[in-house]
């Protein structure tokens, strides 16, 4: 289900030139996304909320695409996540995330 896909542009260089660091990140990813108490879809939506709150366009887009592709997350489910972003992080990250969501779904 989950893939070893990291959205930071520098990770390709790390994988090539510093495989020991890359493998550590892979293991950290596995430890974080366990699905023990929260299922993986919920964890993915939390990751989306964090990237949206940080106003990280590229990561938001990737997280949305991943949630829709891997879990068939609907626009309404993602908007529910973004409602929390609006409440906790304000209008600018919310509107940016909504723009990205509509670019992906229209």
Beta strands, then each sheet from edge to edge (+ up, - down):
end
